[in-house]
Amino acid sequence: MIARAFSRAVLAVLLAALGACGLITPASGPGTAPLRPTPIADRPIDLDGTCSQTEEDGFHESARLLVRGNQVQALSWQMRIGRRGNCAFELASFRQTRSRPHVELAERDGSGCKLMIWQDPRRVTMGHAGCAKHCTPGIYDNAWPVMFDPATGRCARP
């Protein structure tokens, strides 16, 4: 149950972020007011974060993220999806390609894998896109973003 609630919360965060980026927009039609996407707040991300937790379903994540003024200084992120497999990301495999309004890192080998880091008032989120090669085959769809509490640097609650 906790994993399911966590999954819904993460999905809501991702959809909100995509909407904020203007990548998705609400449906319009008769009786609906047009909505404009809200941009991601352009403020520097400063985080010295460590998040390590295990869910009841066996999902485990361990992440270390150090960002100063939107520049990534350290990154190490491992996920274990029960007994089915794992995913791993290390800063040495990436180069920073964007620092505002969110941080983006691209895989150095040109494979298209990206890590994205953004902040809202309650959390700093690190997500990934196109990174199946960093995971055991068949589990990438179960690899969720990690969220940090910006005040403490620990795992954020969904």
matplotlib code that plots the C-alpha trace (Angstrom):
import matplotlib.pyplot as plt

x = [0.0, 2.8, 4.5, 1.3, 0.7, 4.3, 3.9, 0.8, 2.6, 5.6, 3.4, 1.6, 5.0, 6.2, 2.9, 3.1, 6.7, 5.9, 3.0, 5.2, 7.7, 4.8, 5.3, 1.7, -1.3, -4.8, -7.6, -9.6, -13.1, -16.5, -16.8, -13.1, -10.9, -7.5, -4.7, -1.2, 1.7, 3.5, 7.2, 9.6, 10.9, 14.3, 16.1, 19.4, 19.3, 21.6, 21.4, 23.7, 21.5, 21.6, 18.5, 18.5, 15.2, 13.5, 9.8, 7.6, 7.6, 11.4, 12.1, 15.3, 17.0, 20.3, 21.2, 23.8, 23.4, 25.5, 24.4, 25.8, 24.2, 22.7, 26.1, 26.2, 29.3, 28.5, 25.9, 25.6, 22.2, 21.3, 17.9, 17.0, 13.6, 12.9, 14.7, 14.1, 17.1, 18.7, 19.6, 22.7, 23.8, 27.2, 28.2, 31.3, 29.0, 27.3, 28.0, 25.9, 24.1, 21.7, 21.6, 18.4, 15.5, 16.3, 19.5, 20.0, 22.8, 23.3, 25.1, 28.6, 28.2, 25.4, 22.9, 20.2, 19.9, 19.2, 19.1, 17.0, 17.0, 14.3, 13.0, 9.6, 8.8, 8.6, 11.3, 14.2, 13.5, 16.0, 14.5, 15.7, 14.6, 15.8, 18.1, 17.0, 20.6, 21.5, 19.0, 18.6, 16.6, 12.9, 12.7, 13.3, 9.5, 9.7, 12.6, 11.0, 12.6, 14.2, 13.1, 15.0, 13.8, 15.7, 15.8, 17.4, 18.9, 17.2, 14.5, 11.4, 8.0, 5.7]
y = [0.0, 2.5, 1.8, 2.4, 5.7, 6.6, 5.7, 8.0, 10.8, 10.5, 10.4, 13.6, 15.3, 14.3, 15.4, 18.7, 19.2, 18.4, 20.8, 23.4, 22.9, 23.4, 19.8, 18.9, 21.1, 20.6, 19.8, 22.7, 22.9, 24.4, 25.4, 25.2, 28.2, 28.2, 27.5, 28.7, 26.6, 27.9, 28.0, 26.2, 28.7, 30.0, 29.9, 28.3, 24.7, 24.2, 20.7, 18.4, 15.4, 11.8, 9.6, 5.9, 4.1, 0.7, 0.3, -2.6, -4.1, -4.3, -1.2, 0.3, 3.5, 5.1, 8.4, 11.1, 14.4, 17.6, 20.7, 24.2, 27.1, 24.6, 23.0, 19.3, 18.5, 14.8, 12.3, 8.6, 6.9, 3.2, 1.6, -2.0, -3.2, -6.0, -9.2, -8.3, -6.1, -2.7, 0.6, 2.7, 6.2, 7.8, 11.4, 10.3, 8.9, 12.3, 15.9, 18.8, 20.4, 22.7, 24.7, 26.8, 26.7, 23.0, 21.0, 18.5, 16.0, 14.0, 10.7, 11.2, 8.4, 10.1, 7.4, 10.0, 9.1, 12.3, 13.0, 16.0, 17.8, 20.4, 22.1, 23.0, 24.5, 21.0, 18.9, 18.6, 15.8, 13.9, 11.9, 10.2, 9.7, 7.3, 5.5, 1.8, 0.7, 1.7, -0.9, -4.7, -5.5, -5.4, -3.2, 0.4, 1.2, 0.6, 3.0, 6.1, 9.5, 10.2, 13.2, 15.1, 17.5, 20.8, 21.8, 18.6, 16.9, 13.6, 11.7, 13.8, 12.4, 12.2]
z = [0.0, 0.9, -2.4, -4.3, -2.5, -3.2, -6.9, -7.1, -5.4, -7.7, -10.7, -9.5, -9.0, -12.5, -14.1, -12.3, -13.4, -17.0, -16.9, -15.4, -18.3, -20.7, -22.0, -21.2, -21.1, -19.8, -22.2, -23.5, -24.9, -24.1, -20.5, -19.8, -19.2, -21.0, -18.6, -19.1, -17.9, -14.8, -15.3, -12.9, -10.3, -11.4, -8.1, -7.3, -6.0, -3.0, -1.5, 0.4, 0.3, 1.4, 1.0, 1.9, 2.5, 1.9, 1.2, 2.4, -1.2, -1.2, -3.2, -1.9, -2.9, -1.8, -3.2, -2.6, -4.3, -3.7, -5.7, -5.2, -7.1, -9.6, -10.3, -9.5, -7.4, -6.4, -7.5, -6.7, -7.0, -6.6, -6.6, -5.9, -7.2, -4.8, -6.0, -9.6, -10.3, -9.8, -11.4, -10.8, -11.8, -11.1, -11.9, -13.8, -16.6, -17.1, -18.0, -17.0, -19.9, -18.2, -15.0, -15.2, -14.5, -13.7, -13.7, -16.5, -17.0, -20.2, -20.5, -21.9, -24.4, -26.3, -25.6, -24.7, -21.0, -19.0, -15.3, -14.2, -10.9, -9.9, -6.8, -5.6, -2.2, -0.5, -2.2, -4.6, -7.0, -9.2, -12.0, -15.2, -18.8, -21.4, -19.0, -19.3, -19.9, -16.3, -15.0, -15.0, -18.2, -17.6, -14.5, -15.8, -15.6, -11.9, -11.3, -9.7, -9.0, -5.6, -3.5, -1.0, 1.7, 0.9, 4.6, 6.0, 2.9, 3.9, 2.0, 1.4, 2.1, -0.9]

ax = plt.figure().add_subplot(projection="3d")
ax.plot(x, y, z, "-o")
ax.set_aspect("equal")
plt.show()
